[in-house]
Amino acid sequence: MKAALGGRPGCRAYVLLPDYGKGARCIPETDLETMRRFSELRRAGQHLYVENYDAGDYFHSAVFGLLVDAGPRRFFTESVVAAGDWKDRLPDGNILQARGSFFFPGRAMMFHARRTAVSSVLLEAADCIGTHRVFRAGTAACPALVRLDNYFTAAMNLSEFDPLMQLPFFRWRRVFALLFSEVLGVSLARVEKAFDMTWQPIGTAGGGKRTLKPDRGNMEKAVERAVAWHERSGVITEPSGRRGCFEMIRSQNLKVRANLRMDAQMLAGLLLFTQGRRKGDRGRMRRGENLIRHMLDNGIQVEKGYARGLFKWFLDFGDGPDYVWANDTARGGLVMLKMHAQTGRGEYARRALALGDAILRWLGREGRHCLSFKISGCRSMEDTRTPGGFSENPIFYAEMASFLLQLHRASGREKYKRAVLKFARPIIRRFPKVKATSFSSNFIYSRTMLMLCCIQDLIGEDCSEKINYILDYLATLQHPSGGIAEPRINILAGAEAGVGIGDGSDSIADLLYCNNFFACALGVLTRTRRPLAVNRPKAVSIYRKLLRFLVNVQINSPDPRLDGGWMRAYDLEHGEYYGLNKDKDWGPYCIMGGWVMGYVPLALLSELGEPSPFV
């Protein structure tokens, strides 16, 4: 800091930063004489930006504006709210995120400065909830950037901006433009013009302009790039696939999540095998089947006891947690059926039949199940059926219905069909008055749509009325880009699993719980042999627009973790990946194996002539 004071008298602005490259975390307190000189320069009109200064007493904080505590600490929020002079100067809202910032946000204790017309908090870390604007106020806020006359002091490391961690991109760009402009005394228009040429968000296949058509060529490219993502991103643990495939790229830090999750890995295997077969790539076929074999050979399907035949949630090598989830276990069955169809191997058929019989035991006389259970915590199927534990929520039956009806077709055994009709008919009759979850209505409607379309196509049960109801609903939520926006979500006190917020006005599309399943369902519906009374023109129109959206928002990046992937949440109005990051690892920036990176390209493959996984 003393060296800074020795600069040229005509210097436009000082910028003081810790030596992060040498491991420094803050600028230590300096002597009083140096601080007196900085105080004089401030009163004389000098401009300065300082970051993470250890102002531990009132004199030091009075000069720079922030009083901090003794050391760095973590705060449980990542939301940054523009306040004061900047509150209304950011585009379309004042909420930002700073995920994983080095010091964010815990050093600022208070704004300790003489209030003047040009002194205020500009950014504050807060535990509020919001995507573009504060929807629900929090209980605490800490200054993160303050202005005191012409001095700007940050309690977070703004200088180490990370475009993958500080979002939304378009709003952080304005924050830095304002900061550059005011610190350096350069017009905002000039700074923003320079930023427009050099500062861009995560790239998408359509370049943010949504220009690609969902024609055969672009869908072929999208599928190939999605397959290549599995091979290059680091989720496949070694090139042959014999040691498995990790679950996803995490939302919180964009690192690999090291679960060997059954449905993510098996759907990845099915995708690689199918694409390899259709392209004559035997190496890719082996890699895909190795992923599936890795699961089967290591006990993913329970072999003994009351739960025999069911597929576990993820590969735990006997260390747990040994859970079975309804929708997840059914996905294992879908893969078994499709691999049997492609290879003719009897093992896949036997495993599918074992799963089907296990599901029927789980459903029991009531024809319903309990969503999930811990294998080692129960002694019999009766133990899984606790009082009040039965579910009628369609999100846990959609893939199960598809699997059992395909098993009925393959085996000719009526018991599988009867089981589906027993749980599905009451759900269909009551829909849309079904039990809500913590997610948005789209989560329920997308699974319901999938179940309805499979039932109508596979056995001719007329679900047209309810299908048309959902098509009308979708038409009200479909953005001009083709993505389906999130409606009002159900907010719980503890944690929100949605990526949209509040009243649905933030126009964010969810590709993990909504757009992916709608794409799969509409793919079945638009090619069904039994359209019955479905409004087919509306279905085709919605589907083509949705396919255009999916092709255009596939990520185009030099980063192999991202290239060819689809993140979970996409801001439809602003053309970038962004959303509420409250769903642990499955927040808006995750790239999820199976659910997104399996189902979306498999849906595109069905448009290219391959059978859908669901019929």
C-alpha positions in Angstrom: 0.0 0.0 0.0 2.9 2.3 0.7 4.2 1.6 -2.8 0.9 2.6 -4.2 1.2 6.0 -2.5 4.5 6.5 -4.2 2.9 6.5 -7.7 2.6 9.4 -10.1 0.6 12.3 -8.8 -1.5 12.3 -11.9 -2.5 8.6 -11.6 -6.2 8.3 -12.5 -7.0 5.5 -10.0 -5.3 3.1 -7.6 -6.2 -0.6 -7.6 -5.0 -2.6 -4.5 -5.3 -6.4 -4.5 -3.9 -9.2 -2.3 -1.2 -11.2 -4.0 -3.5 -14.1 -4.7 -0.8 -15.7 -6.9 1.4 -16.2 -3.9 -1.3 -17.5 -1.6 -2.3 -14.2 0.1 -5.9 -14.0 1.1 -6.2 -10.4 2.1 -4.3 -7.1 2.4 -3.1 -6.8 6.0 -3.6 -3.6 8.0 -1.0 -1.0 7.4 0.3 1.7 9.7 -1.8 4.8 10.7 0.4 7.2 8.8 -0.3 5.3 5.5 -4.0 5.3 6.3 -4.0 9.0 7.0 -2.5 9.6 3.6 -5.2 7.5 1.9 -7.8 9.5 3.8 -6.4 12.7 2.5 -6.4 11.3 -1.1 -10.0 10.3 -0.7 -11.0 13.8 0.4 -9.0 15.2 -2.5 -11.1 13.2 -5.0 -8.7 10.4 -5.8 -10.3 7.2 -7.1 -9.4 3.8 -5.6 -10.5 0.2 -5.6 -9.3 -2.1 -2.8 -10.2 -5.7 -2.2 -10.2 -7.8 0.9 -8.5 -5.3 3.1 -8.2 -6.4 6.8 -10.0 -3.4 8.4 -10.2 -4.6 11.9 -10.8 -1.4 13.7 -12.9 1.8 13.2 -10.1 4.0 11.9 -9.1 1.6 9.1 -12.7 0.9 8.2 -13.7 4.5 8.2 -11.1 5.1 5.4 -12.2 2.2 3.2 -15.8 1.8 4.4 -15.9 -1.8 5.6 -15.3 -3.3 9.0 -14.4 -7.0 8.9 -14.0 -9.8 11.4 -10.8 -11.4 12.4 -10.6 -14.0 9.6 -12.3 -15.5 6.6 -15.4 -17.5 7.2 -18.0 -19.2 5.0 -21.5 -17.9 4.7 -24.4 -20.2 3.7 -25.6 -18.2 0.8 -24.2 -17.4 -2.6 -26.7 -14.7 -3.5 -25.4 -11.2 -4.1 -27.9 -8.3 -4.3 -27.2 -5.0 -6.0 -28.2 -2.2 -3.6 -28.0 1.5 -3.2 -27.0 3.4 -6.4 -26.8 0.2 -8.4 -30.1 -1.4 -7.3 -32.0 -0.3 -10.5 -29.0 -0.1 -12.8 -28.7 -3.8 -13.6 -30.7 -5.3 -16.4 -34.0 -7.0 -15.5 -33.3 -7.4 -11.8 -30.6 -7.1 -9.1 -29.9 -10.7 -8.0 -26.6 -12.3 -8.8 -24.8 -15.5 -7.8 -21.2 -15.9 -6.8 -20.7 -19.7 -6.5 -17.4 -20.7 -4.8 -15.9 -17.2 -4.7 -12.6 -17.3 -2.8 -13.7 -15.0 0.0 -17.4 -14.8 -0.7 -18.9 -13.4 1.3 -17.9 -13.8 4.9 -15.5 -11.0 5.8 -17.8 -8.0 5.8 -19.2 -7.3 9.2 -20.7 -3.9 8.6 -20.7 -0.7 6.5 -18.8 1.6 8.8 -18.5 5.0 7.1 -19.8 8.5 7.3 -22.9 8.4 5.1 -22.9 11.0 2.4 -24.7 11.5 -0.9 -22.0 9.3 -2.6 -21.5 6.7 0.1 -23.5 3.5 0.1 -23.5 -0.3 -0.1 -23.5 -1.3 -3.8 -23.5 -5.1 -3.4 -24.5 -7.2 -0.4 -24.4 -10.9 0.3 -27.9 -12.0 1.5 -29.7 -15.2 2.3 -32.7 -14.2 0.3 -34.3 -16.3 -2.4 -34.6 -15.1 -6.0 -33.4 -15.4 -9.5 -33.8 -12.0 -11.0 -35.4 -10.1 -8.0 -35.8 -10.9 -4.4 -38.8 -13.1 -4.1 -38.5 -14.0 -0.4 -36.4 -11.8 1.9 -33.7 -13.4 4.0 -32.7 -12.9 7.6 -29.2 -11.6 7.1 -27.1 -9.5 4.7 -23.5 -8.4 4.7 -21.9 -5.6 2.6 -19.8 -7.1 -0.2 -18.9 -3.9 -2.1 -19.2 -0.4 -0.7 -18.6 3.0 -2.1 -17.2 5.8 0.2 -16.9 9.0 -1.9 -14.6 7.8 -4.7 -13.2 4.8 -2.9 -14.7 1.3 -3.7 -13.9 -1.5 -1.2 -14.8 -5.2 -1.8 -15.1 -7.9 0.8 -15.0 -10.6 -1.8 -12.5 -11.3 -4.6 -14.2 -9.6 -7.5 -11.0 -9.4 -9.4 -10.9 -13.2 -9.8 -14.1 -13.3 -11.8 -15.0 -16.8 -12.9 -17.6 -16.8 -15.8 -18.6 -20.4 -14.8 -19.2 -19.4 -11.1 -20.6 -15.9 -11.2 -24.0 -15.8 -12.9 -26.1 -14.6 -14.5 -23.5 -13.5 -17.0 -25.4 -10.6 -18.5 -25.9 -9.0 -15.1 -22.4 -9.5 -13.7 -21.1 -7.9 -16.9 -23.1 -4.8 -16.0 -21.7 -4.8 -12.4 -18.1 -4.8 -13.7 -18.9 -2.2 -16.4 -20.3 0.1 -13.6 -17.2 -0.6 -11.5 -14.7 0.1 -14.3 -16.6 3.2 -15.3 -16.8 4.7 -11.8 -13.3 3.7 -10.6 -11.5 4.8 -13.8 -13.8 7.7 -14.7 -14.6 6.2 -18.2 -18.0 6.4 -19.7 -20.3 3.4 -19.1 -21.1 3.2 -22.8 -17.4 2.9 -23.7 -16.8 0.1 -21.2 -19.9 -1.8 -22.2 -18.9 -1.6 -25.9 -15.5 -3.2 -25.0 -17.2 -5.9 -22.9 -19.6 -6.7 -25.7 -16.7 -7.7 -27.9 -14.8 -9.7 -25.4 -17.1 -10.9 -22.6 -19.6 -13.7 -23.6 -21.5 -16.3 -21.6 -21.1 -20.1 -21.9 -21.5 -20.8 -25.6 -24.4 -22.7 -27.0 -24.8 -24.6 -30.3 -27.0 -21.9 -31.7 -24.7 -19.1 -30.6 -27.4 -17.6 -28.3 -29.5 -16.8 -31.4 -31.4 -20.0 -31.6 -30.8 -20.3 -35.3 -30.3 -24.1 -35.7 -33.2 -26.0 -37.2 -34.1 -29.4 -35.7 -33.4 -31.1 -39.0 -31.8 -34.5 -39.4 -28.3 -33.1 -39.8 -28.4 -31.0 -36.7 -30.0 -33.8 -34.6 -27.2 -36.2 -35.8 -24.6 -33.7 -34.7 -26.3 -33.1 -31.3 -26.4 -36.9 -30.6 -22.8 -37.4 -31.6 -21.6 -34.4 -29.4 -23.7 -35.8 -26.5 -22.0 -39.2 -26.8 -18.6 -37.6 -27.1 -19.3 -35.6 -23.9 -19.5 -38.9 -22.0 -16.1 -39.9 -23.5 -14.3 -36.6 -22.9 -15.8 -34.9 -19.8 -14.2 -37.2 -17.3 -17.4 -39.0 -16.2 -16.3 -42.3 -17.6 -13.6 -43.5 -15.2 -11.4 -45.1 -17.8 -11.6 -45.4 -21.6 -13.0 -49.0 -21.9 -15.9 -48.3 -19.6 -15.1 -51.4 -17.5 -14.9 -49.3 -14.3 -18.1 -47.4 -14.7 -19.4 -43.9 -15.3 -19.9 -41.2 -12.7 -23.2 -39.6 -12.2 -22.7 -36.0 -13.4 -20.8 -32.7 -13.5 -22.0 -31.1 -10.3 -23.8 -27.8 -10.2 -22.1 -26.3 -7.2 -18.5 -26.5 -8.4 -18.5 -28.2 -11.9 -16.5 -31.1 -10.6 -17.4 -34.8 -11.2 -19.9 -36.3 -8.8 -18.4 -39.7 -8.1 -21.5 -41.7 -7.5 -21.9 -44.7 -9.7 -25.6 -44.1 -10.1 -27.5 -47.0 -11.7 -29.8 -45.1 -14.1 -27.2 -42.5 -15.1 -24.6 -45.2 -16.0 -27.0 -47.7 -17.6 -28.7 -45.0 -19.8 -25.2 -43.8 -20.8 -24.3 -47.4 -21.7 -27.5 -47.7 -23.8 -26.8 -44.4 -25.6 -23.2 -45.3 -26.4 -24.1 -48.8 -27.6 -27.0 -47.6 -29.8 -24.9 -44.8 -31.4 -22.0 -47.2 -31.9 -24.2 -49.8 -33.6 -25.8 -47.4 -35.9 -22.4 -45.9 -36.9 -20.6 -49.2 -37.1 -18.3 -48.2 -34.2 -17.6 -51.5 -32.4 -15.3 -49.8 -29.9 -18.1 -47.5 -28.8 -20.5 -50.5 -28.7 -18.1 -52.3 -26.3 -17.7 -49.2 -24.2 -21.4 -48.8 -23.8 -22.0 -52.5 -23.0 -19.1 -52.4 -20.6 -20.8 -49.7 -18.6 -23.9 -51.8 -18.3 -21.9 -55.0 -17.5 -20.0 -53.1 -14.8 -23.3 -52.5 -13.0 -24.6 -56.0 -13.5 -21.4 -57.8 -12.6 -21.1 -55.8 -9.3 -24.5 -56.6 -7.9 -26.7 -53.6 -8.9 -29.6 -56.0 -9.3 -30.5 -57.6 -5.9 -30.0 -61.4 -6.2 -31.3 -62.7 -2.9 -33.9 -62.0 -0.3 -37.3 -60.3 -0.4 -36.0 -57.5 -2.8 -34.5 -59.9 -5.3 -34.8 -58.6 -8.9 -34.9 -54.9 -8.0 -32.2 -52.5 -9.2 -30.5 -50.5 -6.4 -30.2 -46.7 -6.6 -26.5 -46.7 -7.1 -23.6 -49.1 -7.0 -22.5 -49.2 -3.4 -20.2 -52.3 -3.4 -22.0 -53.4 -0.2 -21.3 -50.2 1.8 -24.7 -48.6 1.2 -26.9 -46.7 1.3 -28.8 -49.6 -0.3 -31.9 -47.8 -1.5 -34.4 -48.8 -4.2 -36.3 -45.9 -5.8 -39.3 -46.6 -7.9 -38.5 -44.6 -11.0 -34.8 -45.4 -10.9 -35.3 -49.2 -10.7 -37.7 -49.1 -13.7 -35.0 -47.3 -15.8 -32.8 -50.3 -15.3 -35.6 -52.4 -16.7 -35.9 -50.2 -19.7 -32.2 -50.6 -20.5 -32.5 -54.4 -20.1 -35.3 -54.5 -22.7 -33.6 -52.3 -25.2 -30.3 -54.1 -24.9 -32.1 -57.4 -25.4 -33.8 -56.0 -28.5 -30.4 -54.9 -29.9 -28.3 -57.9 -28.9 -30.7 -60.8 -28.5 -28.9 -61.9 -25.3 -31.1 -63.9 -23.0 -29.5 -62.5 -19.8 -31.1 -59.1 -20.5 -34.5 -60.7 -20.9 -34.1 -62.8 -17.7 -33.1 -59.7 -15.7 -36.0 -57.7 -17.1 -38.5 -60.5 -16.0 -36.9 -60.7 -12.6 -37.4 -57.0 -12.2 -40.9 -57.1 -13.4 -41.9 -59.8 -10.9 -40.1 -57.9 -8.1 -42.1 -54.7 -8.9 -45.3 -56.7 -8.8 -44.4 -58.0 -5.3 -43.6 -54.4 -4.2 -46.9 -53.1 -5.5 -48.8 -55.7 -3.6 -52.5 -56.1 -3.4 -53.1 -52.4 -3.2 -51.3 -51.9 -6.5 -49.1 -49.1 -5.2 -45.7 -48.7 -3.6 -43.9 -46.4 -1.1 -41.6 -44.4 -3.5 -38.4 -45.9 -2.0 -37.0 -48.0 0.8 -33.7 -49.1 2.3 -33.1 -52.8 1.6 -31.2 -53.5 4.8 -33.9 -51.7 6.9 -36.7 -54.1 5.9 -37.2 -57.9 6.4 -40.0 -58.3 3.8 -42.0 -56.4 1.2 -44.6 -55.8 3.9 -42.1 -53.8 5.8 -41.8 -51.4 2.9 -45.5 -50.7 2.9 -45.8 -48.6 6.0 -49.2 -47.1 6.9 -49.8 -44.0 4.8 -46.6 -44.7 2.8 -48.4 -45.5 -0.4 -48.0 -43.0 -3.2 -50.3 -41.9 -6.0 -47.9 -39.4 -7.4 -47.4 -40.1 -11.1 -43.7 -39.0 -11.0 -42.9 -42.4 -9.5 -44.9 -44.5 -11.9 -44.3 -43.2 -15.4 -41.2 -45.2 -16.3 -42.6 -48.1 -14.3 -45.7 -48.1 -16.5 -43.6 -48.0 -19.7 -41.3 -50.9 -18.5 -44.1 -53.2 -17.4 -46.2 -52.6 -20.5 -43.2 -53.3 -22.7 -42.5 -56.4 -20.6 -46.1 -57.5 -21.2 -45.7 -57.1 -24.9 -42.4 -59.1 -24.9 -43.6 -61.9 -22.7 -47.3 -62.0 -23.3 -48.0 -62.1 -19.6 -51.1 -60.2 -18.7 -50.1 -59.7 -15.0 -47.8 -56.8 -16.0 -50.6 -55.0 -17.9 -53.0 -55.6 -15.0 -50.6 -54.1 -12.6 -50.1 -50.9 -14.7 -53.9 -50.4 -15.0 -54.4 -50.9 -11.3 -52.1 -48.0 -10.3 -52.6 -45.9 -13.4 -56.4 -45.7 -13.8 -56.9 -44.0 -10.4 -54.1 -41.5 -11.1 -55.5 -40.7 -14.5 -59.0 -40.3 -13.2 -58.0 -37.8 -10.6 -55.4 -35.9 -12.7 -54.6 -33.0 -12.4 -55.7 -33.2 -8.8 -52.7 -35.3 -7.7 -50.5 -34.9 -4.7 -48.0 -32.1 -5.1 -44.3 -32.4 -4.6 -41.7 -29.8 -3.7 -41.0 -29.3 -7.4 -43.1 -27.4 -10.0 -46.2 -28.6 -11.6 -44.1 -29.3 -14.7 -42.4 -32.1 -12.9 -45.7 -33.8 -12.3 -47.2 -33.0 -15.7 -44.1 -34.2 -17.6 -44.1 -37.7 -16.0 -47.9 -37.9 -16.2 -47.6 -37.1 -19.9 -45.0 -39.8 -20.4 -47.2 -42.4 -18.6 -50.3 -41.4 -20.6 -48.6 -41.6 -23.9 -47.0 -45.0 -23.2 -50.3 -46.5 -22.0 -52.2 -45.2 -25.0 -49.6 -46.3 -27.5 -48.7 -49.7 -26.0 -52.2 -51.0 -25.1 -54.7 -48.6 -26.6 -56.2 -47.4 -23.4 -57.7 -44.0 -24.4 -56.0 -41.2 -22.5 -56.7 -38.6 -25.1 -58.7 -36.2 -22.8 -55.9 -36.0 -20.2 -53.2 -35.8 -22.9 -55.0 -32.9 -24.6 -55.3 -31.2 -21.2 -51.5 -31.3 -20.8 -51.0 -30.1 -24.4 -53.1 -27.1 -23.7 -51.2 -26.5 -20.5 -47.8 -26.7 -22.4 -48.9 -24.3 -25.0 -49.3 -21.6 -22.4 -45.7 -22.2 -21.0 -43.8 -22.6 -24.3 -41.4 -19.8 -25.0 -40.8 -18.6 -28.6 -37.5 -20.3 -28.4 -39.3 -23.6 -27.9 -38.3 -24.3 -24.3 -41.0 -25.0 -21.7 -40.8 -22.4 -18.9 -41.2 -23.2 -15.2 -44.6 -22.2 -13.7 -45.1 -21.2 -10.1 -43.2 -23.5 -7.9 -43.9 -24.9 -4.5 -41.5 -23.3 -2.0 -40.8 -25.3 1.2 -39.2 -23.8 4.3 -36.1 -25.9 4.1 -34.8 -26.3 0.6 -36.1 -25.7 -2.9 -35.5 -28.4 -5.5 -36.7 -26.2 -8.4 -34.6 -23.8 -10.5 -37.3 -21.3 -11.1 -38.8 -19.2 -8.3 -42.0 -17.8 -7.0 -44.6 -16.9 -9.5 -42.9 -18.3 -12.6 -42.2 -14.9 -14.1 -38.4 -15.6 -14.3 -39.0 -17.7 -17.5 -36.5 -20.4 -16.8 -36.6 -23.8 -18.4 -35.8 -27.0 -16.4 -34.1 -29.7 -18.5 -33.7 -32.2 -15.7 -37.3 -32.4 -14.4 -39.3 -31.1 -17.3 -38.1 -30.4 -20.8 -36.3 -33.8 -21.1 -39.4 -35.8 -20.1 -41.7 -33.7 -22.2 -39.4 -34.4 -25.2 -39.5 -38.2 -24.5 -43.3 -38.1 -24.1 -44.0 -36.0 -27.2 -41.7 -38.3 -29.2 -43.9 -41.2 -28.3 -47.1 -39.2 -28.9 -46.2 -37.8 -32.3 -45.3 -41.2 -33.7 -48.0 -43.3 -31.9 -49.9 -45.9 -33.8 -52.9 -45.0 -31.7 -53.5 -41.3 -31.7 -57.2 -41.7 -31.0 -58.7 -38.3 -30.1 -55.3 -36.6 -29.4 -54.9 -33.1 -30.9 -52.0 -34.3 -33.1 -51.3 -31.0 -34.9 -50.8 -29.2 -31.5 -48.6 -32.1 -30.3 -46.4 -31.9 -33.4 -46.1 -28.1 -33.2 -45.1 -28.1 -29.5 -42.6 -31.0 -30.1 -40.9 -29.4 -33.1 -40.4 -26.2 -31.2 -39.0 -28.1 -28.2 -36.6 -30.0 -30.4 -35.4 -26.8 -31.9 -34.8 -25.5 -28.3 -32.8 -28.6 -27.3 -30.6 -28.5 -30.4 -29.8 -24.8 -29.9 -29.0 -24.8 -26.2 -26.5 -27.7 -26.3 -23.2 -26.3 -25.0 -20.4 -25.4 -27.3 -17.3 -24.9 -25.2 -13.5 -25.6 -25.2 -14.0 -27.0 -21.7 -14.5 -30.8 -22.1 -16.6 -30.9 -19.0 -19.2 -28.8 -20.7 -18.9 -29.3 -24.5 -21.8 -31.2 -25.9 -23.7 -31.1 -22.7 -27.0 -29.6 -21.5 -27.1 -27.9 -18.1 -30.2 -28.1 -16.1 -31.6 -24.6 -16.2 -31.8 -22.2 -19.1 -32.9 -18.5 -18.8 -35.2 -18.3 -21.8 -35.4 -14.5 -21.9 -31.7 -13.8 -21.6 -30.3 -16.8 -23.5 -27.9 -18.3 -21.0 -27.8 -21.0 -18.4 -29.0 -19.6 -15.1 -31.4 -20.4 -12.4 -32.0 -20.8 -8.6 -29.1 -22.8 -7.3 -30.8 -24.5 -4.3 -31.0 -28.2 -5.3 -27.6 -29.3 -3.9 -25.6 -30.9 -6.7 -28.6 -31.0 -9.0 -28.9 -27.2 -9.3 -29.1 -25.2 -12.6 -25.5 -25.9 -13.7 -25.3 -29.6 -13.3 -24.9 -31.8 -16.4 -26.7 -34.9 -15.4 -26.0 -38.3 -16.8 -29.0 -40.4 -17.7 -31.8 -38.0 -17.0 -30.5 -35.3 -19.3 -27.4 -36.6 -21.1 -29.2 -40.0 -21.7 -32.8 -39.1 -22.3 -32.3 -36.1 -24.5 -30.0 -37.7 -27.1 -32.1 -40.9 -26.9 -35.2 -38.8 -27.7 -33.3 -37.3 -30.7 -32.2 -40.8 -31.8 -35.9 -41.8 -31.9 -36.4 -38.9 -34.3 -33.6 -40.4 -36.4 -35.3 -43.8 -36.7 -34.2 -45.6 -33.5 -37.0 -47.0 -31.2 -37.9 -44.9 -28.2 -36.8 -46.2 -24.8 -40.4 -46.0 -23.7 -42.4 -48.0 -26.3 
